[in-house]
């Protein structure tokens, strides 16, 4: 899935997940975090007001393919696909939805590489080969000879091999998680949360491994991983070469 489609589809899936009564606070916080990040990073774009409006409309009807298309257009005009922080946050939110809201992940389980993409109930996707897909769609979608993969699906095993549930989205995030778990105490992690203005009690996990994982997930979804790495370098000089 190309970056712009991934960001737009993840935002819509995040809105759908956050609207459900069963949505976890982690998903809700991650969705709120990426919205705040978009406003902060793309607020200076000439279409910033239109982008915010498109996002609000998509939140009200996350299953409406027309609203998804409008959101995608506004994200493109604002340059969202060229912002690495927004891309990382979208990837982090997407991983959380896979874990915490599997029903929503199933609904938005598609990859389209062609001249168009859509998601949701009654969605339409027209690819380069002229393929139209309608109705409630699950699984992978291939619109021709392009390579297709399922961006959503069942969570893989914990990449860090720690106890508990949850994933850290990026390779860099997994590295930071491992360093937190190996070189920092629970008290140290609580101190990092305090310095970053993060309410540690809202982070999932009772063990050090779980709390470390939840912290990295949070900063990845809000585009603050580099800030966490900087604080870790300040507290553990022996880790500076590993936290560049």
ZANU-949632 format. One line per field, with one value per atom (N, C-alpha, C): atom name; x, z, y. Coordinates in nm, 2 decimals. Atoms other than C-alpha are relative to their C-alpha. Example, Ala and Ser with C-alpha at 12.3 -4.5 7.8 and 13.67 -1.06 7.14 Angstrom:
at: N, CA, C, N, CA, C
px: 0.09, 1.23, 0.09, -0.09, 1.37, -0.08
pz: 0.00, 0.78, 0.00, 0.00, 0.71, 0.08
py: -0.12, -0.45, 0.12, -0.11, -0.11, 0.11
END
This chain:
at: N, CA, C, N, CA, C, N, CA, C, N, CA, C, N, CA, C, N, CA, C, N, CA, C, N, CA, C, N, CA, C, N, CA, C, N, CA, C, N, CA, C, N, CA, C, N, CA, C, N, CA, C, N, CA, C, N, CA, C, N, CA, C, N, CA, C, N, CA, C, N, CA, C, N, CA, C, N, CA, C, N, CA, C, N, CA, C, N, CA, C, N, CA, C, N, CA, C, N, CA, C, N, CA, C, N, CA, C, N, CA, C, N, CA, C, N, CA, C, N, CA, C, N, CA, C, N, CA, C, N, CA, C, N, CA, C, N, CA, C, N, CA, C, N, CA, C, N, CA, C, N, CA, C, N, CA, C, N, CA, C, N, CA, C, N, CA, C, N, CA, C, N, CA, C, N, CA, C, N, CA, C, N, CA, C, N, CA, C, N, CA, C, N, CA, C, N, CA, C, N, CA, C, N, CA, C, N, CA, C, N, CA, C, N, CA, C, N, CA, C, N, CA, C, N, CA, C, N, CA, C, N, CA, C, N, CA, C, N, CA, C, N, CA, C, N, CA, C, N, CA, C, N, CA, C, N, CA, C, N, CA, C, N, CA, C, N, CA, C, N, CA, C, N, CA, C, N, CA, C, N, CA, C, N, CA, C, N, CA, C, N, CA, C, N, CA, C, N, CA, C, N, CA, C, N, CA, C, N, CA, C, N, CA, C, N, CA, C, N, CA, C, N, CA, C, N, CA, C, N, CA, C, N, CA, C, N, CA, C, N, CA, C, N, CA, C, N, CA, C, N, CA, C, N, CA, C, N, CA, C, N, CA, C, N, CA, C, N, CA, C, N, CA, C, N, CA, C, N, CA, C, N, CA, C, N, CA, C, N, CA, C, N, CA, C, N, CA, C, N, CA, C, N, CA, C, N, CA, C, N, CA, C, N, CA, C, N, CA, C, N, CA, C, N, CA, C, N, CA, C, N, CA, C, N, CA, C, N, CA, C, N, CA, C, N, CA, C, N, CA, C, N, CA, C, N, CA, C, N, CA, C, N, CA, C, N, CA, C, N, CA, C, N, CA, C, N, CA, C, N, CA, C, N, CA, C, N, CA, C, N, CA, C, N, CA, C, N, CA, C, N, CA, C, N, CA, C, N, CA, C, N, CA, C, N, CA, C, N, CA, C, N, CA, C, N, CA, C, N, CA, C, N, CA, C, N, CA, C, N, CA, C, N, CA, C, N, CA, C, N, CA, C, N, CA, C, N, CA, C, N, CA, C, N, CA, C, N, CA, C, N, CA, C, N, CA, C, N, CA, C, N, CA, C, N, CA, C, N, CA, C, N, CA, C, N, CA, C, N, CA, C, N, CA, C, N, CA, C, N, CA, C, N, CA, C, N, CA, C, N, CA, C, N, CA, C, N, CA, C, N, CA, C, N, CA, C, N, CA, C, N, CA, C, N, CA, C, N, CA, C, N, CA, C, N, CA, C, N, CA, C, N, CA, C, N, CA, C, N, CA, C, N, CA, C, N, CA, C, N, CA, C, N, CA, C, N, CA, C, N, CA, C, N, CA, C, N, CA, C, N, CA, C, N, CA, C, N, CA, C, N, CA, C, N, CA, C, N, CA, C, N, CA, C, N, CA, C, N, CA, C, N, CA, C, N, CA, C, N, CA, C, N, CA, C, N, CA, C, N, CA, C, N, CA, C, N, CA, C, N, CA, C, N, CA, C, N, CA, C, N, CA, C, N, CA, C, N, CA, C, N, CA, C, N, CA, C, N, CA, C, N, CA, C, N, CA, C, N, CA, C, N, CA, C, N, CA, C, N, CA, C, N, CA, C, N, CA, C, N, CA, C, N, CA, C, N, CA, C, N, CA, C, N, CA, C, N, CA, C, N, CA, C, N, CA, C, N, CA, C, N, CA, C
px: 0.08, 0.00, 0.09, -0.08, 0.15, -0.03, 0.01, 0.20, -0.13, 0.11, -0.08, -0.13, 0.11, -0.34, 0.00, -0.01, -0.21, -0.04, 0.03, -0.23, -0.15, 0.15, -0.59, -0.08, 0.07, -0.71, 0.01, -0.02, -0.55, -0.08, 0.08, -0.71, -0.15, 0.14, -1.05, -0.03, 0.01, -1.00, 0.01, -0.02, -0.88, -0.13, 0.13, -1.20, -0.10, 0.10, -1.41, 0.02, -0.03, -1.23, -0.03, 0.02, -1.24, -0.15, 0.14, -1.62, -0.06, 0.06, -1.68, 0.01, 0.00, -1.77, 0.11, -0.10, -1.53, 0.15, -0.14, -1.23, 0.08, -0.08, -0.94, 0.05, -0.05, -0.80, 0.13, -0.12, -0.47, -0.03, 0.04, -0.64, -0.05, 0.05, -0.83, 0.11, -0.11, -0.51, 0.08, -0.08, -0.32, -0.07, 0.07, -0.59, 0.00, 0.00, -0.61, 0.14, -0.14, -0.23, 0.04, -0.04, -0.20, -0.08, 0.07, -0.47, 0.07, -0.07, -0.28, 0.13, -0.13, 0.04, -0.03, 0.03, -0.12, -0.03, 0.03, -0.25, 0.13, -0.13, 0.10, 0.09, -0.10, 0.30, -0.06, 0.05, 0.06, -0.09, 0.09, -0.12, 0.04, -0.04, 0.08, -0.03, 0.03, -0.04, -0.11, 0.10, -0.25, -0.14, 0.13, -0.54, -0.02, 0.02, -0.51, -0.14, 0.14, -0.87, -0.08, 0.08, -1.00, 0.04, -0.04, -0.79, -0.07, 0.07, -0.93, -0.15, 0.14, -1.28, -0.02, 0.01, -1.22, 0.01, -0.02, -1.10, -0.12, 0.12, -1.40, -0.11, 0.11, -1.64, 0.03, -0.04, -1.45, -0.03, 0.03, -1.49, -0.15, 0.15, -1.87, -0.05, 0.04, -1.90, 0.12, -0.13, -1.58, -0.02, 0.02, -1.75, -0.04, 0.03, -1.82, 0.12, -0.11, -1.58, 0.03, -0.02, -1.64, 0.08, -0.07, -1.52, 0.14, -0.14, -1.21, 0.07, -0.07, -1.13, 0.03, -0.03, -1.17, 0.11, -0.11, -0.95, 0.14, -0.12, -0.69, 0.05, -0.04, -0.69, 0.06, -0.05, -0.65, 0.13, -0.13, -0.37, 0.11, -0.10, -0.19, 0.04, -0.02, -0.23, 0.08, -0.07, -0.09, 0.14, -0.13, 0.21, 0.02, -0.01, 0.13, 0.09, -0.08, 0.30, 0.15, -0.14, 0.63, 0.05, -0.04, 0.63, 0.02, -0.04, 0.82, -0.07, 0.07, 0.66, -0.14, 0.14, 0.31, -0.01, -0.01, 0.40, 0.02, -0.03, 0.55, -0.12, 0.12, 0.24, -0.11, 0.10, 0.01, 0.03, -0.04, 0.21, -0.03, 0.02, 0.20, -0.15, 0.14, -0.18, -0.05, 0.04, -0.23, 0.03, -0.04, -0.04, -0.09, 0.08, -0.25, -0.14, 0.14, -0.58, 0.01, -0.02, -0.45, -0.02, 0.00, -0.41, -0.13, 0.11, -0.69, -0.14, 0.13, -0.97, 0.00, -0.01, -0.95, -0.12, 0.12, -1.31, 0.02, -0.02, -1.22, 0.11, -0.11, -0.89, -0.05, 0.05, -1.08, -0.08, 0.08, -1.32, 0.09, -0.09, -1.02, 0.12, -0.11, -0.81, 0.01, -0.02, -0.70, 0.13, -0.11, -0.41, -0.03, 0.03, -0.47, 0.12, -0.11, -0.18, -0.05, 0.05, -0.33, -0.04, 0.04, -0.51, -0.10, 0.09, -0.74, -0.01, 0.01, -0.82, -0.12, 0.11, -1.12, -0.01, 0.02, -1.22, -0.13, 0.13, -1.53, -0.11, 0.12, -1.88, -0.04, 0.05, -1.99, 0.11, -0.11, -1.64, 0.02, -0.04, -1.52, 0.14, -0.14, -1.17, 0.02, -0.03, -1.07, 0.14, -0.15, -0.72, 0.03, -0.05, -0.51, -0.06, 0.06, -0.67, -0.15, 0.14, -1.02, -0.08, 0.07, -1.12, -0.08, 0.09, -1.41, -0.03, 0.04, -1.46, -0.10, 0.11, -1.78, -0.04, 0.06, -1.95, 0.10, -0.08, -1.81, 0.12, -0.12, -1.45, 0.09, -0.10, -1.21, 0.11, -0.11, -0.87, 0.08, -0.08, -0.63, -0.07, 0.06, -0.73, 0.11, -0.10, -0.52, -0.07, 0.07, -0.62, 0.07, -0.07, -0.40, 0.12, -0.12, -0.04, 0.08, -0.08, 0.07, 0.01, -0.02, 0.21, -0.09, 0.10, -0.05, 0.04, -0.03, 0.00, -0.11, 0.09, -0.23, 0.06, -0.06, -0.14, -0.06, 0.06, -0.39, 0.00, 0.01, -0.41, 0.02, -0.03, -0.33, 0.13, -0.13, -0.06, 0.10, -0.10, 0.27, 0.05, -0.05, 0.46, 0.08, -0.07, 0.61, 0.14, -0.14, 0.93, 0.11, -0.11, 1.12, 0.00, 0.00, 1.02, -0.04, 0.04, 0.88, -0.13, 0.13, 0.59, -0.11, 0.11, 0.25, -0.04, 0.05, 0.07, 0.04, -0.03, 0.13, 0.12, -0.11, 0.37, 0.06, -0.07, 0.62, 0.01, 0.02, 0.57, 0.13, -0.11, 0.91, 0.12, -0.13, 1.26, 0.07, -0.06, 1.39, -0.08, 0.08, 1.10, 0.03, -0.03, 1.18, 0.14, -0.14, 1.55, -0.01, 0.02, 1.44, -0.06, 0.07, 1.21, 0.09, -0.09, 1.48, 0.10, -0.09, 1.72, -0.07, 0.08, 1.45, -0.01, 0.02, 1.38, 0.13, -0.13, 1.75, 0.07, -0.09, 1.90, -0.07, 0.07, 1.62, -0.09, 0.09, 1.43, -0.15, 0.14, 1.05, -0.01, 0.00, 1.12, 0.06, -0.06, 1.34, -0.10, 0.10, 1.06, -0.11, 0.10, 0.81, 0.06, -0.07, 1.07, 0.00, 0.00, 1.09, -0.14, 0.14, 0.71, -0.03, 0.02, 0.71, 0.06, -0.07, 0.97, -0.07, 0.06, 0.77, -0.15, 0.14, 0.44, -0.10, 0.09, 0.29, -0.05, 0.05, 0.06, 0.03, -0.05, 0.23, -0.11, 0.11, -0.09, -0.09, 0.09, -0.26, 0.07, -0.07, 0.01, -0.03, 0.03, -0.09, 0.13, -0.11, 0.13, 0.03, -0.04, 0.21, 0.14, -0.14, 0.56, 0.08, -0.09, 0.87, -0.01, 0.01, 0.85, -0.12, 0.12, 0.49, -0.01, 0.00, 0.53, 0.10, -0.10, 0.84, -0.06, 0.06, 0.65, -0.11, 0.11, 0.35, 0.05, -0.06, 0.57, 0.05, -0.05, 0.74, -0.11, 0.12, 0.41, -0.06, 0.06, 0.28, 0.08, -0.08, 0.57, 0.01, -0.01, 0.58, -0.13, 0.13, 0.21, -0.02, 0.01, 0.26, 0.12, -0.11, 0.58, 0.11, -0.10, 0.80, 0.11, -0.10, 1.03, 0.14, -0.13, 1.34, 0.01, -0.01, 1.25, 0.03, -0.02, 1.24, 0.15, -0.14, 1.58, 0.10, -0.08, 1.73, 0.01, 0.00, 1.62, 0.07, -0.07, 1.75, 0.15, -0.14, 2.09, 0.05, -0.04, 2.10, 0.02, 0.00, 2.04, 0.10, -0.09, 2.26, 0.10, -0.10, 2.57, 0.06, -0.05, 2.68, -0.09, 0.09, 2.38, 0.00, 0.01, 2.45, 0.02, -0.03, 2.60, -0.12, 0.11, 2.29, -0.13, 0.12, 2.04, 0.01, -0.02, 2.15, -0.12
pz: 0.00, 0.00, 0.00, 0.00, -0.10, 0.12, -0.13, 0.19, 0.02, -0.02, 0.12, 0.02, -0.02, 0.09, 0.14, -0.14, 0.41, 0.11, -0.11, 0.61, 0.00, 0.00, 0.49, 0.05, -0.05, 0.54, 0.14, -0.14, 0.88, 0.08, -0.07, 0.99, 0.00, 0.00, 0.88, 0.09, -0.09, 1.05, 0.14, -0.14, 1.36, 0.05, -0.04, 1.36, 0.03, -0.02, 1.32, 0.13, -0.13, 1.61, 0.12, -0.12, 1.84, 0.03, -0.02, 1.79, 0.07, -0.06, 1.92, 0.15, -0.15, 2.29, 0.05, -0.05, 2.31, -0.03, 0.03, 2.19, 0.12, -0.12, 2.43, 0.00, -0.02, 2.57, -0.08, 0.08, 2.39, -0.14, 0.14, 2.05, -0.01, 0.00, 2.14, 0.01, -0.02, 2.26, -0.12, 0.12, 1.95, -0.11, 0.10, 1.73, 0.02, -0.04, 1.92, -0.03, 0.02, 1.90, -0.14, 0.14, 1.52, -0.05, 0.05, 1.47, 0.05, -0.06, 1.70, -0.08, 0.08, 1.51, -0.14, 0.14, 1.17, 0.01, -0.02, 1.30, 0.03, -0.04, 1.44, -0.12, 0.11, 1.14, -0.13, 0.12, 0.86, 0.01, -0.03, 1.02, -0.09, 0.08, 0.80, -0.15, 0.14, 0.47, -0.04, 0.05, 0.25, 0.01, -0.01, 0.27, 0.14, -0.14, 0.65, 0.05, -0.04, 0.71, -0.07, 0.07, 0.44, 0.05, -0.05, 0.57, 0.14, -0.13, 0.93, -0.03, 0.03, 0.78, -0.06, 0.06, 0.57, 0.11, -0.10, 0.88, 0.09, -0.08, 1.09, -0.07, 0.08, 0.81, 0.00, 0.00, 0.79, 0.13, -0.13, 1.16, 0.02, -0.01, 1.14, -0.08, 0.09, 0.86, -0.05, 0.05, 0.85, -0.11, 0.10, 0.62, -0.14, 0.12, 0.35, -0.09, 0.09, 0.06, -0.06, 0.05, -0.07, 0.10, -0.10, 0.26, 0.01, 0.00, 0.25, -0.12, 0.12, -0.10, 0.02, -0.02, 0.00, 0.10, -0.10, 0.31, -0.07, 0.07, 0.09, -0.09, 0.08, -0.15, 0.08, -0.08, 0.13, 0.06, -0.06, 0.29, -0.11, 0.11, -0.05, -0.02, 0.02, -0.09, 0.11, -0.12, 0.26, 0.01, 0.00, 0.18, 0.11, -0.11, 0.45, -0.04, 0.04, 0.24, 0.00, -0.01, 0.26, 0.14, -0.14, 0.64, 0.07, -0.07, 0.81, 0.13, -0.13, 1.15, -0.02, 0.03, 1.01, -0.04, 0.05, 0.83, 0.12, -0.12, 1.15, 0.09, -0.09, 1.35, -0.06, 0.06, 1.10, 0.01, -0.01, 1.10, 0.14, -0.14, 1.48, 0.03, -0.02, 1.49, -0.07, 0.07, 1.23, 0.08, -0.08, 1.44, 0.12, -0.12, 1.75, -0.04, 0.04, 1.55, -0.03, 0.03, 1.44, 0.14, -0.13, 1.81, 0.08, -0.09, 1.98, -0.06, 0.07, 1.72, -0.12, 0.12, 1.50, -0.09, 0.09, 1.37, -0.09, 0.08, 1.24, -0.10, 0.09, 1.10, -0.11, 0.11, 0.91, -0.10, 0.09, 0.76, -0.10, 0.08, 0.63, -0.05, 0.04, 0.53, -0.15, 0.14, 0.18, -0.04, 0.06, -0.04, -0.14, 0.14, -0.37, -0.06, 0.07, -0.60, -0.14, 0.14, -0.91, 0.00, 0.01, -1.00, 0.10, -0.10, -0.71, 0.12, -0.12, -0.36, 0.08, -0.09, -0.13, 0.11, -0.11, 0.20, 0.06, -0.07, 0.40, -0.07, 0.05, 0.36, -0.13, 0.12, 0.00, -0.08, 0.06, -0.10, -0.15, 0.14, -0.47, -0.01, 0.04, -0.59, -0.14, 0.14, -0.95, -0.02, 0.02, -1.04, -0.14, 0.14, -1.35, -0.10, 0.09, -1.50, -0.01, 0.01, -1.46, 0.09, -0.10, -1.16, 0.09, -0.09, -0.95, 0.11, -0.11, -0.60, 0.08, -0.08, -0.41, 0.11, -0.11, -0.09, 0.11, -0.12, 0.24, -0.04, 0.05, 0.15, 0.11, -0.09, 0.36, -0.07, 0.07, 0.28, -0.09, 0.09, 0.01, -0.13, 0.13, -0.31, -0.10, 0.11, -0.63, -0.12, 0.11, -0.91, -0.13, 0.13, -1.18, 0.03, -0.01, -1.19, 0.12, -0.11, -0.89, 0.11, -0.12, -0.58, 0.11, -0.11, -0.30, 0.13, -0.14, 0.07, 0.09, -0.10, 0.37, 0.10, -0.10, 0.57, 0.14, -0.13, 0.84, 0.00, -0.01, 0.97, 0.15, -0.14, 1.28, 0.05, -0.05, 1.50, 0.00, 0.00, 1.47, 0.15, -0.14, 1.78, 0.04, -0.05, 2.00, -0.05, 0.06, 1.81, 0.10, -0.10, 2.13, 0.09, -0.08, 2.28, 0.14, -0.14, 2.60, 0.03, -0.04, 2.80, -0.03, 0.02, 2.74, -0.14, 0.14, 2.43, -0.05, 0.05, 2.20, -0.09, 0.09, 1.92, -0.01, 0.03, 1.85, -0.15, 0.15, 1.49, -0.08, 0.09, 1.35, 0.06, -0.04, 1.37, 0.11, -0.10, 1.55, 0.13, -0.12, 1.79, 0.09, -0.06, 1.87, 0.07, -0.05, 1.93, 0.13, -0.12, 2.17, 0.11, -0.10, 2.35, 0.07, -0.06, 2.41, 0.09, -0.09, 2.55, 0.12, -0.12, 2.78, 0.10, -0.09, 2.91, 0.06, -0.05, 2.95, 0.09, -0.07, 3.09, 0.09, -0.08, 3.27, 0.10, -0.10, 3.59, -0.03, 0.01, 3.62, 0.05, -0.05, 3.82, -0.11, 0.11, 3.53, -0.10, 0.11, 3.28, 0.05, -0.05, 3.50, -0.01, 0.01, 3.51, -0.14, 0.14, 3.13, -0.04, 0.03, 3.11, 0.06, -0.06, 3.35, -0.08, 0.08, 3.15, -0.13, 0.13, 2.83, 0.02, -0.02, 2.99, -0.03, 0.02, 2.95, 0.13, -0.12, 3.21, 0.00, 0.00, 3.29, 0.04, -0.04, 3.45, -0.12, 0.12, 3.11, -0.10, 0.08, 2.96, 0.04, -0.03, 2.94, 0.04, -0.05, 3.12, 0.14, -0.14, 3.47, 0.03, -0.01, 3.42, -0.06, 0.07, 3.31, -0.15, 0.14, 2.98, -0.07, 0.05, 2.93, -0.01, -0.01, 3.04, -0.11, 0.10, 2.81, -0.14, 0.13, 2.52, -0.03, 0.01, 2.58, -0.02, 0.02, 2.61, -0.14, 0.14, 2.28, -0.10, 0.09, 2.11, 0.00, -0.01, 2.24, -0.07, 0.06, 2.13, -0.15, 0.14, 1.79, -0.07, 0.06, 1.73, 0.00, -0.01, 1.83, -0.06, 0.07, 1.64, 0.10, -0.10, 1.95, 0.04, -0.03, 1.93, 0.02, -0.01, 1.87, 0.13, -0.13, 2.18, 0.12, -0.10, 2.39, -0.01, 0.01, 2.25, 0.05, -0.05, 2.34, 0.15, -0.14, 2.70, 0.05, -0.03, 2.71, -0.01, 0.02, 2.58, 0.12, -0.11, 2.85, 0.13, -0.13, 3.13, -0.01, 0.01, 2.99, -0.11, 0.10, 2.82, -0.08, 0.07, 2.74, -0.12, 0.11, 2.50, -0.11, 0.10, 2.29, -0.14, 0.13, 2.00, -0.05, 0.05, 1.99, -0.01, 0.01, 2.01, -0.09, 0.09, 1.73, -0.09
py: -0.12, 0.00, 0.12, -0.12, 0.33, 0.09, -0.07, 0.58, 0.08, -0.09, 0.82, -0.08, 0.08, 0.55, -0.07, 0.05, 0.39, 0.10, -0.10, 0.71, 0.03, -0.03, 0.79, -0.12, 0.12, 0.43, -0.02, 0.02, 0.41, 0.10, -0.10, 0.73, -0.03, 0.04, 0.61, -0.12, 0.12, 0.27, 0.04, -0.04, 0.45, 0.07, -0.06, 0.66, -0.10, 0.11, 0.35, -0.07, 0.07, 0.18, 0.08, -0.09, 0.48, 0.02, -0.02, 0.51, -0.12, 0.12, 0.16, 0.00, 0.00, 0.12, -0.10, 0.09, -0.17, 0.04, -0.05, 0.04, 0.02, -0.01, 0.03, 0.15, -0.14, 0.36, 0.02, -0.01, 0.28, 0.04, -0.03, 0.29, 0.14, -0.13, 0.60, 0.11, -0.09, 0.77, 0.02, 0.00, 0.67, 0.08, -0.07, 0.80, 0.15, -0.14, 1.13, 0.06, -0.05, 1.15, 0.03, -0.02, 1.11, 0.12, -0.12, 1.38, 0.12, -0.12, 1.62, 0.02, 0.00, 1.53, 0.07, -0.05, 1.61, 0.15, -0.14, 1.94, 0.08, -0.07, 2.03, 0.00, 0.01, 1.91, 0.06, -0.05, 2.01, 0.12, -0.11, 2.30, 0.13, -0.11, 2.54, -0.01, 0.02, 2.39, 0.09, -0.09, 2.61, -0.06, 0.06, 2.36, -0.06, 0.05, 2.30, 0.00, -0.01, 2.41, -0.11, 0.10, 2.18, -0.14, 0.13, 1.89, -0.03, 0.02, 1.93, -0.03, 0.02, 1.95, -0.14, 0.13, 1.63, -0.11, 0.10, 1.45, -0.01, 0.00, 1.56, -0.08, 0.06, 1.44, -0.16, 0.15, 1.10, -0.06, 0.05, 1.06, -0.03, 0.02, 1.09, -0.12, 0.11, 0.84, -0.08, 0.07, 0.62, -0.10, 0.10, 0.37, 0.07, -0.07, 0.64, 0.01, 0.00, 0.58, 0.14, -0.13, 0.93, 0.09, -0.08, 1.08, -0.04, 0.05, 0.86, 0.06, -0.05, 0.98, 0.15, -0.15, 1.35, 0.01, -0.01, 1.29, -0.03, 0.03, 1.13, 0.12, -0.11, 1.42, 0.12, -0.11, 1.68, -0.04, 0.05, 1.47, 0.02, -0.01, 1.47, 0.15, -0.14, 1.84, 0.06, -0.05, 1.90, -0.06, 0.06, 1.68, -0.11, 0.10, 1.41, -0.12, 0.12, 1.14, 0.02, -0.03, 1.32, 0.03, -0.02, 1.36, -0.13, 0.13, 1.08, -0.02, 0.02, 1.15, -0.04, 0.04, 1.12, -0.14, 0.14, 0.80, -0.10, 0.09, 0.65, -0.01, 0.00, 0.75, -0.08, 0.08, 0.60, -0.15, 0.14, 0.27, -0.05, 0.04, 0.27, -0.02, 0.01, 0.33, -0.13, 0.12, 0.06, -0.13, 0.12, -0.20, -0.01, 0.01, -0.11, -0.04, 0.04, -0.15, -0.15, 0.15, -0.50, -0.07, 0.07, -0.59, 0.02, -0.03, -0.41, 0.00, 0.00, -0.39, -0.08, 0.09, -0.70, 0.01, -0.01, -0.65, 0.11, -0.11, -0.31, -0.03, 0.03, -0.44, -0.09, 0.09, -0.71, 0.08, -0.08, -0.45, 0.08, -0.08, -0.25, -0.08, 0.08, -0.54, 0.00, 0.00, -0.45, 0.08, -0.07, -0.34, 0.02, -0.02, -0.18, 0.08, -0.08, -0.07, 0.01, -0.03, 0.09, 0.14, -0.14, 0.40, 0.05, -0.04, 0.40, -0.09, 0.08, 0.27, 0.04, -0.03, 0.25, -0.10, 0.09, 0.10, 0.02, -0.02, 0.03, -0.07, 0.06, -0.10, 0.06, -0.06, -0.06, 0.07, -0.07, 0.06, -0.04, 0.03, 0.08, 0.03, -0.02, 0.04, -0.03, 0.02, 0.08, 0.01, 0.00, -0.02, 0.02, -0.02, 0.01, -0.09, 0.10, -0.30, 0.02, -0.02, -0.16, -0.09, 0.08, -0.38, 0.08, -0.06, -0.28, -0.10, 0.08, -0.42, 0.07, -0.06, -0.36, -0.09, 0.07, -0.47, -0.01, 0.02, -0.58, -0.09, 0.07, -0.69, -0.03, 0.04, -0.89, -0.06, 0.06, -1.02, 0.09, -0.08, -0.91, 0.03, -0.03, -0.74, 0.03, -0.02, -0.75, 0.05, -0.06, -0.52, -0.02, 0.03, -0.68, -0.08, 0.08, -0.79, 0.06, -0.06, -0.57, -0.10, 0.08, -0.73, 0.04, -0.04, -0.74, -0.07, 0.06, -0.79, 0.05, -0.04, -0.78, 0.09, -0.08, -0.48, -0.02, 0.04, -0.58, -0.15, 0.15, -0.93, -0.04, 0.05, -1.14, 0.05, -0.05, -0.99, -0.12, 0.10, -1.18, -0.01, 0.01, -1.29, 0.13, -0.12, -1.02, 0.00, 0.00, -0.92, 0.01, -0.01, -0.85, -0.13, 0.12, -1.19, 0.02, -0.02, -1.04, -0.05, 0.06, -1.16, 0.11, -0.09, -1.00, 0.02, -0.02, -0.87, 0.13, -0.13, -0.59, 0.00, -0.01, -0.50, 0.14, -0.13, -0.23, 0.00, 0.00, -0.12, -0.01, -0.01, -0.03, -0.07, 0.06, -0.19, 0.09, -0.09, 0.12, 0.00, 0.01, 0.10, -0.12, 0.12, -0.26, 0.01, -0.02, -0.16, 0.08, -0.09, 0.12, -0.07, 0.08, -0.11, -0.10, 0.10, -0.37, 0.07, -0.08, -0.10, 0.04, -0.04, 0.03, -0.12, 0.12, -0.32, -0.05, 0.05, -0.41, 0.09, -0.10, -0.09, 0.10, -0.10, 0.10, -0.08, 0.06, 0.02, 0.06, -0.05, 0.07, 0.14, -0.13, 0.38, 0.10, -0.08, 0.51, 0.03, -0.01, 0.45, 0.10, -0.10, 0.64, 0.14, -0.13, 0.92, 0.06, -0.04, 0.93, 0.05, -0.04, 0.94, 0.14, -0.13, 1.24, 0.11, -0.10, 1.43, 0.03, -0.02, 1.38, 0.04, -0.05, 1.48, -0.11, 0.11, 1.13, -0.06, 0.06, 0.99, -0.15, 0.14, 0.66, -0.10, 0.09, 0.52, -0.04, 0.03, 0.53, -0.10, 0.09, 0.31, -0.14, 0.14, -0.06, -0.07, 0.08, -0.31, 0.02, -0.01, -0.40, -0.03, 0.03, -0.54, 0.11, -0.10, -0.34, -0.03, 0.03, -0.52, 0.06, -0.05, -0.43, 0.15, -0.15, -0.07, 0.06, -0.05, -0.03, -0.01, 0.02, -0.17, 0.11, -0.10, 0.06, 0.14, -0.13, 0.36, 0.02, -0.01, 0.29, 0.01, -0.01, 0.23, 0.14, -0.14, 0.56, 0.10, -0.11, 0.77, -0.02, 0.02, 0.60, 0.05, -0.05, 0.68, 0.15, -0.15, 1.04, 0.07, -0.06, 1.09, 0.06, -0.05, 1.14, -0.10, 0.10, 0.84, 0.07, -0.07, 1.07, 0.07, -0.07, 1.27, -0.10, 0.10, 0.95, -0.04, 0.05, 0.84, 0.11, -0.11, 1.18, 0.00, 0.00, 1.15, -0.13, 0.12, 0.79, 0.02, -0.02, 0.90, 0.09, -0.09, 1.17, -0.08, 0.07, 0.92, -0.12, 0.12, 0.63, 0.03, -0.04, 0.76, -0.12, 0.12, 0.41, -0.05, 0.04, 0.38, 0.09, -0.10, 0.68, -0.05, 0.05, 0.49, -0.08, 0.08, 0.27, 0.07, -0.08, 0.55, 0.12, -0.11, 0.77, 0.02
END
